[in-house]
Amino acid sequence: MRTVETGENQRQGEAESREKDIDVAPMEKTEKEALYSAVQGFVGNWWNGSGLYPDPCGWTPIQLLFYFFEEPQGFSCDLFDGLWYVTTLNIGPIHDNSLGYAKNLEFRPQVFVLKHLKTLSFFKCFVSPKRHPIAIPSNSWDKLGGLESLEFRSNPGLIGKIPISFGALVKLKSLVLLENGLTGNIPTNIGNLINLKRLVLAGNRFVGWIPDSFGGLNELLIYDLSRNTLSGPLPLTLGGFTSLLKLDLSNNQLEGMLPSEISNLKNLTLLDLRNNKISGGLTMSFQGMSSLEELVLSNNPIGGDLMSLEWHNLHNLVILDLSNIGLTGEIPESLSKLKRLRFLGLSDNNLTGKLSPKLATLPCVSALYLNANNLTGELNFAADFYRKVGRRFGAWNNPNLCYLVGLVSASHVPYGVKPCQKQVTLLEPDLRTELANGNMNQNSQFVASLGFTSYGISAGIWWVSLARFSDLDRSLNRKRERFKVFEVEPRSNRGRTVMTS
């Protein structure tokens, strides 16, 4: 009996031992030590990885919850040939008040020992460009040949140039260098990364031309080089990005004409080229880009005539911003066919002519800016339009544009637009007494009759110039059988208006 019990106890102990071993994710010693050292370099020597995380991979992804992180970050592992290796390493962000723990931040070479890494990300880690600047290591990136995603985001203390060795990361699908302190030219061998689907180099201080070698990145979906100091023409190779969804080259110093090859971007939903030096007029190539939802070209000396394009072809447009690009001519009525349009910016151009009331019938529009042009005539938009857009309608600085007071309530008068000059109104017989007993301001240059209330003038007023009132006598006489006419005439000796019957 004792022997049996002893055997049973032994078997139970062996089972517990095996179970305990199973709970530990086996790792190569060099892998584990490299992980501890790499993380310690980014967060400070005080961090004891082996004590805090003796089994760093475990059976589920581990997150490093450091007290100075704004959100969970860390690493995760995958199993290869019976051993666990780190495949994801996300570091940051670090609070500003924790910089004392990060005085000796360093990019330790042990990072490059983690040969199975697929994702490497640094967010708000290197935050002090003056006290603790740090550069991206220039070498050894070829040791991380399995990387699919590499990101440095919001690191103003990250300085220097893009390492040329990035060109060896041929499996990269996402390269994001967003809002850092990086400088210099963009390496041409980034064009070797033919598997890239997302290339974001925005918010740095890169200079020089956009490399023509980027034309081979045929898999790109997101292409963002905005907010740098890039110069030169738009590359003709842009037409090769046939899968591209978003193209943002805004806020640079790019110049020259819009290449006709841009018409090949049939799947493009966003094109943002604002704040550059692009010229040469609006290209007809836009008409074939029917997937466009956002077209932003503002603040460029482009020039051209809106009437030259058939805007109804861009039926998916939600945002159209052509402000301050030197446009001339009239605003085409075809813009009113863009039923999904929410924002239309045409301000600060040289547009002329009258405005079609159909612009105000766009069902989704919530912002319309036409200010600082040479538009003329009556602003004949319905009151519902002004109620819907409010202060998001701009038409000021159009000296010869006026609004019909009778169609606009006092609370929705378009800012900076003058009322149309003078008025005359036909009064129905049963409203004659109301006007006669009303509070007529004898010094007013206008007479409000139809629909006059104590709150102001409501809809239903027909405005005409007093100087031309006599020209209307013949047409008014035909209406006398149905209306009593109150005529407003100037008295030469008094210089004010009176009513006669």
TITORGU-946432 format. One line per 10 residues: number of its first residue (from 1); their letters; for each residue x, y, z of C-alpha. Coordinates in pm, 1 decimal. Each point is the difference from the previous one (the first is absolute). Example, Ala and Ser with C-alpha at 12.3 -4.5 7.8 and 13.67 -1.06 7.14 Angstrom:
<rs>
1 = AS = 1230.0:-450.0:780.0 | 137.0:344.0:-66.0
</rs>
This chain:
<rs>
1 = MRTVETGENQ = 0.0:0.0:0.0 | 281.8:240.2:91.4 | 181.1:-79.2:-320.3 | -309.5:77.7:-198.6 | -46.7:320.3:188.2 | 360.9:91.6:-60.2 | -39.0:-74.1:-369.8 | -314.7:206.1:-18.5 | 166.9:288.9:177.6 | 292.7:-20.9:-237.0
11 = RQGEAESREK = -222.0:0.6:-305.0 | -196.1:294.4:140.3 | 321.2:193.0:60.9 | 120.2:-69.7:-351.6 | -331.7:118.2:-141.5 | 16.3:321.2:201.9 | 355.6:55.4:-118.0 | -101.4:-51.4:-364.7 | -295.9:234.8:47.7 | 229.0:260.1:151.3
21 = DIDVAPMEKT = 237.1:-33.6:-295.6 | -290.2:36.3:-239.9 | -97.6:331.3:167.3 | 338.2:147.7:-93.4 | 45.7:109.2:-361.9 | 344.1:-128.6:-102.6 | 228.2:265.1:-152.1 | 357.1:14.6:-112.2 | 215.4:159.0:267.0 | 140.0:252.6:-245.6
31 = EKEALYSAVQ = -352.3:97.0:-109.1 | -114.9:61.2:355.8 | 311.0:196.0:96.3 | -19.1:208.9:-316.4 | -361.5:88.0:76.7 | 79.5:109.0:355.4 | 296.9:209.6:-110.0 | -180.3:163.4:-292.9 | -298.2:107.0:210.8 | 228.0:120.0:279.8
41 = GFVGNWWNGS = 181.0:225.3:-245.8 | -324.2:177.2:-86.8 | -152.3:30.2:349.1 | 299.2:27.1:233.3 | 252.1:-214.2:185.6 | -227.5:-17.9:303.2 | -223.3:-246.1:-185.7 | 72.5:-362.3:96.7 | -159.5:-213.2:-269.7 | 111.7:-337.5:131.3
51 = GLYPDPCGWT = -149.1:76.5:340.0 | -324.5:146.3:-128.9 | -52.4:-240.6:-288.8 | 192.2:-324.6:52.5 | -222.4:-163.1:-263.7 | -39.3:288.2:-248.2 | -187.6:-185.8:-270.5 | -221.9:-223.3:213.9 | -305.0:-139.3:-173.7 | -163.3:332.4:-84.8
61 = PIQLLFYFFE = 137.1:329.5:-131.1 | 162.8:194.4:281.9 | -46.5:374.1:41.4 | 249.9:213.3:189.2 | -211.2:221.6:224.9 | 258.9:252.7:116.0 | -140.0:269.4:222.9 | 114.6:275.7:-235.2 | -169.3:-143.6:-307.4 | -321.8:164.1:-111.3
71 = EPQGFSCDLF = -136.3:-325.8:-135.8 | 97.5:-368.5:-5.5 | 298.4:-70.0:-217.7 | 241.2:-287.1:-13.0 | 79.7:-311.2:-196.1 | -147.6:-323.6:-120.1 | 149.9:-329.9:-110.5 | -56.6:-279.5:-249.7 | 110.8:-363.5:-1.5 | 267.1:-116.0:-246.1
81 = DGLWYVTTLN = 140.5:-356.2:7.5 | -101.0:-56.0:360.6 | 141.5:328.0:133.4 | -156.8:339.3:57.8 | 134.5:313.9:-164.5 | -95.5:365.8:28.9 | -193.4:110.7:-309.2 | -148.4:332.1:117.6 | 171.6:274.0:201.0 | -188.0:323.0:70.3
91 = IGPIHDNSLG = 167.6:260.3:221.4 | -157.7:318.9:141.4 | -143.0:244.9:60.1 | 195.7:157.4:287.7 | -146.1:282.0:209.7 | 194.4:326.4:4.0 | 38.5:-19.1:378.2 | 182.0:-331.6:-30.5 | 288.3:135.9:-205.4 | 222.1:-25.2:303.0
101 = YAKNLEFRPQ = -13.2:-375.0:-41.0 | 86.9:25.0:-366.6 | 313.5:215.3:1.1 | 211.5:-281.0:-138.0 | -235.7:-126.6:-267.0 | 179.8:-203.5:-259.1 | -76.3:-215.6:-297.7 | 187.6:-309.1:112.7 | 134.5:-243.3:-260.6 | -186.0:-283.9:174.1
111 = VFVLKHLKTL = -309.1:112.0:-191.8 | 154.9:-150.1:-310.3 | 38.7:-338.4:171.2 | -380.0:-38.1:-3.6 | 13.7:-150.9:-346.8 | -365.8:-110.8:-8.9 | -138.9:352.1:49.6 | -286.0:85.3:-233.0 | -121.0:319.4:169.3 | 217.7:268.1:161.9
121 = SFFKCFVSPK = -154.5:324.5:122.6 | 114.0:303.9:201.0 | -267.3:250.8:104.4 | 88.0:313.8:199.7 | 321.6:-155.8:128.0 | 260.8:256.2:-107.1 | -170.2:321.4:99.9 | 277.4:249.4:75.8 | 194.1:122.1:-306.0 | 214.5:238.4:207.7
131 = RHPIAIPSNS = 87.6:-199.1:311.3 | -3.3:-357.8:-124.4 | 5.5:-23.6:-381.1 | 49.4:-343.6:-146.5 | 56.6:-125.3:-354.0 | -123.6:-315.2:-169.3 | 290.6:-247.4:-25.6 | 143.2:11.2:-349.5 | 102.1:-365.9:-21.0 | -122.2:-352.2:80.5
141 = WDKLGGLESL = -354.5:41.3:-129.7 | 66.0:-279.7:-246.7 | 3.0:-237.0:300.3 | -373.3:65.6:41.9 | -84.0:-120.8:-348.6 | -335.1:-138.7:115.8 | -138.7:340.0:106.4 | -340.3:76.7:-150.3 | -80.8:317.4:194.6 | 242.4:267.7:124.2
151 = EFRSNPGLIG = -132.6:313.5:166.9 | 151.2:305.2:171.2 | -289.2:229.0:94.7 | 2.0:330.5:191.6 | 365.7:-3.0:102.9 | 126.0:361.3:-25.4 | 329.1:-106.9:158.0 | 66.6:-245.8:-282.1 | 247.4:178.6:-226.7 | 226.7:-71.8:-294.0
161 = KIPISFGALV = -68.0:-162.4:-333.8 | -189.5:-306.8:-114.3 | 255.3:-282.8:0.4 | 84.4:-126.5:-346.3 | -11.5:-349.9:148.2 | -380.2:31.3:21.0 | 11.8:-94.7:-366.0 | 88.9:-356.9:103.0 | -334.7:-53.2:176.3 | -158.1:-144.9:-311.3
171 = KLKSLVLLEN = -287.5:-167.4:187.9 | -125.8:327.8:142.4 | -367.1:66.7:-62.5 | -21.6:312.6:216.3 | 266.9:267.7:53.2 | -120.8:287.6:218.3 | 237.0:281.5:102.3 | -258.9:247.7:123.6 | 63.2:327.6:185.5 | 360.5:-47.0:98.1
181 = GLTGNIPTNI = 306.4:225.0:-32.9 | 149.7:-179.0:-299.5 | 181.8:197.2:-269.2 | 183.2:-39.9:-329.6 | -99.4:-158.2:-328.7 | -222.5:-303.6:-28.2 | 220.3:-296.0:-102.8 | -68.7:-119.5:-350.8 | 29.3:-363.7:103.8 | -328.7:28.1:189.4
191 = GNLINLKRLV = -126.2:-76.3:-349.0 | 132.4:-354.3:50.7 | -274.9:-71.8:252.9 | -237.5:-130.9:-263.0 | -236.0:-159.9:254.1 | -85.2:330.8:166.4 | -367.8:73.4:35.4 | 41.7:300.0:228.4 | 276.0:261.8:-25.4 | -37.4:291.1:243.0
201 = LAGNRFVGWI = 291.6:242.9:39.7 | -208.1:301.0:106.6 | 82.0:268.1:253.6 | 379.8:-2.6:-19.8 | 251.7:233.6:-165.6 | 88.3:-196.4:-310.3 | 133.9:195.9:-297.5 | 74.2:-63.6:-365.4 | -204.3:-161.4:-275.2 | -233.3:-294.9:32.0
211 = PDSFGGLNEL = 204.1:-294.3:-132.6 | -109.2:-132.6:-337.6 | 84.8:-345.5:132.6 | -324.4:6.9:198.1 | -177.2:-69.5:-326.9 | 57.7:-371.8:52.0 | -205.7:-12.1:319.9 | -301.3:-135.4:-183.3 | -162.0:-149.0:311.0 | -34.3:333.7:181.0
221 = LIYDLSRNTL = -337.9:83.9:148.9 | 102.5:292.6:224.6 | 265.0:249.3:-117.0 | 60.1:298.3:231.8 | 302.0:231.5:-26.5 | -181.5:306.3:133.8 | 139.0:269.9:230.3 | 362.2:-7.2:-107.7 | 210.7:233.3:-218.1 | 5.6:-211.4:-314.5
231 = SGPLPLTLGG = 50.2:184.4:-327.9 | 9.2:-65.2:-371.4 | -277.9:-118.7:-231.0 | -258.1:-264.7:66.4 | 156.7:-319.6:-134.1 | -152.0:-146.5:-313.8 | 24.4:-339.4:168.0 | -304.3:90.2:210.7 | -208.7:-153.5:-275.1 | 136.0:-343.8:85.3
241 = FTSLLKLDLS = -175.6:-18.4:336.7 | -311.9:-156.4:-144.2 | -106.5:-151.9:333.8 | 50.3:321.5:196.8 | -283.2:115.5:226.3 | 147.6:307.8:171.3 | 264.5:240.6:-132.3 | 106.4:289.1:224.4 | 288.1:223.8:-110.8 | -131.4:314.9:166.9
251 = NNQLEGMLPS = 204.2:267.4:176.6 | 321.7:-29.1:-197.8 | 162.0:213.0:-271.7 | -89.2:-215.6:-298.0 | -36.5:181.2:-330.4 | -83.4:-48.5:-364.4 | -311.6:-135.6:-166.7 | -231.1:-276.6:107.5 | 113.2:-297.2:-209.7 | -260.6:-145.3:-233.8
261 = EISNLKNLTL = 104.2:-346.5:121.5 | -195.0:72.1:315.9 | -309.5:-113.9:-189.6 | 119.2:-359.6:47.8 | -86.2:18.5:370.3 | -349.1:-139.2:-47.5 | -28.6:-123.5:359.6 | 120.8:317.6:169.0 | -236.2:133.8:266.2 | 217.6:283.4:138.4
271 = LDLRNNKISG = 227.9:240.5:-187.7 | 147.0:276.7:216.6 | 251.9:236.2:-163.1 | -76.7:317.9:194.0 | 267.1:254.8:95.0 | 250.3:-64.1:-278.3 | 106.6:191.2:-313.3 | -185.3:-205.0:-259.8 | -103.6:185.4:-316.7 | -116.8:-62.9:-353.7
281 = GLTMSFQGMS = -378.3:-7.2:36.8 | -251.1:-265.8:94.4 | 69.7:-319.1:-186.6 | -273.5:-179.9:-188.3 | 141.9:-317.2:152.7 | -211.7:56.8:309.8 | -310.6:-96.3:-193.9 | 103.1:-364.4:-10.2 | 59.7:-22.1:374.9 | -355.5:-91.7:86.1
291 = SLEELVLSNN = 89.6:-157.1:336.1 | 123.5:330.0:143.8 | -166.6:98.2:325.8 | 240.1:275.9:106.6 | 170.8:234.7:-246.3 | 204.0:272.5:171.9 | 213.1:231.7:-216.4 | -21.0:324.2:199.2 | 281.5:256.3:20.5 | 174.9:-78.6:-326.7
301 = PIGGDLMSLE = 44.6:231.4:-303.6 | -178.9:-253.4:-219.5 | -237.7:228.1:-188.8 | -261.7:-114.5:-246.3 | -373.1:7.8:-58.1 | -251.7:-210.7:189.9 | -216.9:-13.9:-310.3 | 263.2:-210.7:-177.9 | -79.7:-310.8:204.8 | -309.8:-217.4:8.4
311 = WHNLHNLVIL = -36.9:-13.4:374.8 | -292.5:-239.3:0.1 | 246.9:-278.3:-86.4 | 146.0:36.4:350.4 | -325.5:-110.7:155.7 | 163.2:-143.9:314.6 | 155.0:328.2:113.0 | -58.3:85.9:364.6 | 264.9:272.4:38.2 | 101.4:237.5:-280.4
321 = DLSNIGLTGE = 240.8:276.3:101.4 | 125.9:220.3:-282.5 | 57.5:311.8:210.0 | 269.9:246.2:-104.4 | 117.3:-174.3:-315.9 | -54.9:286.5:-248.1 | -326.2:-119.9:-153.5 | -178.5:220.9:-252.7 | -335.9:-12.5:-174.8 | -335.2:-97.6:143.8
331 = IPESLSKLKR = -104.8:-266.6:246.4 | -157.1:-280.7:-203.3 | -347.9:-117.8:83.6 | 125.2:-357.6:-41.2 | 148.3:22.3:350.5 | -355.9:-25.1:128.9 | -9.2:-359.1:-128.7 | 255.6:-115.0:258.4 | -261.0:-145.3:231.4 | 249.1:-129.0:259.5
341 = LRFLGLSDNN = 188.7:329.1:31.1 | 31.8:131.3:356.4 | 273.6:260.9:-34.0 | 51.7:235.3:-294.4 | 278.5:257.6:22.8 | 42.6:247.8:-287.0 | 114.8:303.9:197.2 | 282.5:239.1:-89.5 | -17.0:-42.5:-377.6 | -104.6:222.9:-290.4
351 = LTGKLSPKLA = -336.1:-161.0:-67.2 | -265.6:215.2:-164.2 | -364.1:-15.0:-101.8 | -315.0:-88.6:185.4 | -58.1:-286.5:238.8 | -246.1:-269.5:-90.5 | -260.8:-56.4:274.3 | 51.9:-371.8:-63.3 | 325.1:12.9:198.6 | -211.2:42.3:311.4
361 = TLPCVSALYL = -196.6:-315.1:-81.6 | 295.5:-235.0:48.4 | -157.3:-249.1:242.0 | 309.1:-70.4:213.5 | 187.6:330.0:-11.3 | 86.9:138.6:343.5 | 270.8:252.4:-94.3 | 18.2:227.3:-306.0 | 267.9:267.8:-34.1 | -15.8:244.0:-293.0
371 = NANNLTGELN = 157.9:303.6:166.4 | 259.7:229.1:-158.6 | -102.5:-31.6:-365.6 | -172.2:229.6:-250.9 | -344.3:-157.9:5.3 | -294.5:219.5:-94.4 | -376.8:14.0:16.8 | -248.6:-122.1:254.0 | 79.2:-274.2:247.2 | -325.9:-181.2:-51.7
381 = FAADFYRKVG = 40.5:-288.1:245.6 | -294.5:-136.7:194.8 | -30.3:70.6:372.9 | 35.6:-370.9:79.6 | 352.2:8.5:-139.5 | 111.4:272.7:239.9 | -156.3:-179.5:292.8 | 188.3:-317.1:-90.4 | 349.9:139.2:-54.6 | -5.2:304.8:228.4
391 = RRFGAWNNPN = 343.8:161.0:27.5 | 147.1:-268.7:-221.2 | -120.4:202.1:-298.8 | 243.4:264.5:-116.2 | -67.9:253.4:-275.6 | 162.5:315.6:134.2 | 240.1:208.7:-209.7 | -214.9:-24.9:-312.4 | -74.3:373.2:-46.4 | -273.7:-46.5:-260.4
401 = LCYLVGLVSA = -183.7:-284.0:171.5 | -310.5:64.0:208.6 | -262.2:-207.1:178.5 | -377.9:17.7:-24.9 | -111.3:117.4:341.6 | -345.5:-147.4:-36.8 | 146.4:-349.1:-32.8 | 226.4:21.1:303.6 | -102.1:24.4:364.0 | 180.7:248.9:220.4
411 = SHVPYGVKPC = 186.5:-279.3:178.4 | 139.6:-147.6:-322.1 | 125.8:303.0:-191.3 | 310.3:-105.4:-199.2 | 301.6:157.8:164.8 | 167.0:280.5:-194.0 | -257.7:5.1:-282.4 | -204.5:315.1:-53.2 | -377.6:-4.2:-53.8 | -123.0:62.4:-352.1
421 = QKQVTLLEPD = -83.7:365.5:-63.6 | -351.5:131.3:68.3 | -332.4:-178.6:-29.9 | -361.7:21.6:-109.0 | -276.1:-227.7:117.1 | -345.9:-93.8:-117.7 | -246.9:1.6:285.1 | -313.2:-209.6:10.5 | -316.4:196.5:86.4 | -55.2:-155.8:339.2
431 = LRTELANGNM = 353.1:98.2:110.9 | -41.6:368.4:-90.1 | -112.6:104.1:346.6 | 284.0:-195.6:162.3 | 256.4:202.9:-191.2 | -181.0:331.0:45.3 | -8.4:-48.1:378.4 | 346.8:-155.4:21.9 | 314.7:156.7:133.3 | 126.4:153.2:-323.8
441 = NQNSQFVASL = 343.4:152.2:37.7 | -16.4:315.5:-212.0 | 379.2:14.9:-21.0 | 34.7:-353.8:-127.3 | 123.8:-57.8:-352.4 | -216.6:-312.5:-22.3 | -367.0:-82.1:45.5 | -99.3:-340.6:130.0 | -361.5:-82.3:-62.9 | -85.5:-359.1:-79.5
451 = GFTSYGISAG = 48.4:-206.9:313.0 | 115.7:290.9:220.0 | 31.5:-98.2:367.3 | 141.9:149.4:317.4 | 300.1:-238.1:-32.7 | 106.0:129.8:-340.1 | -66.3:-88.7:-360.7 | -104.2:-349.4:-95.0 | -19.7:-173.4:-335.3 | -204.5:131.6:-287.5
461 = IWWVSLARFS = 163.8:335.0:-80.2 | 83.1:116.5:-349.3 | 290.4:247.6:-1.1 | 65.9:249.9:-279.3 | 199.7:319.2:-31.4 | -197.8:315.9:84.7 | 158.3:174.1:-292.9 | -157.5:-254.2:-233.4 | -340.0:-4.1:168.3 | -170.4:201.8:-271.2
471 = DLDRSLNRKR = 104.7:-259.8:-255.3 | -226.8:-247.4:172.6 | -318.3:208.3:-20.8 | -128.6:-170.8:-310.0 | 47.3:-348.6:137.5 | -153.3:97.5:331.7 | -310.9:147.8:-162.6 | -89.6:-344.2:-129.1 | -10.6:-125.2:357.3 | -218.3:276.5:148.1
481 = ERFKVFEVEP = -315.2:-206.5:-34.1 | 140.9:-244.7:258.4 | 230.7:219.0:207.4 | 2.6:344.2:153.9 | 333.6:157.4:-94.9 | 195.0:207.9:245.5 | 265.2:185.9:-194.2 | 321.1:129.1:153.6 | 130.1:314.5:-165.2 | 277.0:239.6:97.4
491 = RSNRGRTVMT = -101.8:357.2:87.9 | 250.7:226.2:-160.2 | -35.2:274.4:259.0 | 33.0:-222.6:306.6 | 224.9:-281.7:-120.6 | -201.7:-271.0:172.5 | -269.1:-250.7:-94.3 | -375.3:43.7:50.2 | -304.9:-209.6:-77.3 | -266.2:118.4:-241.8
501 = S = -330.3:-158.1:-86.5
</rs>
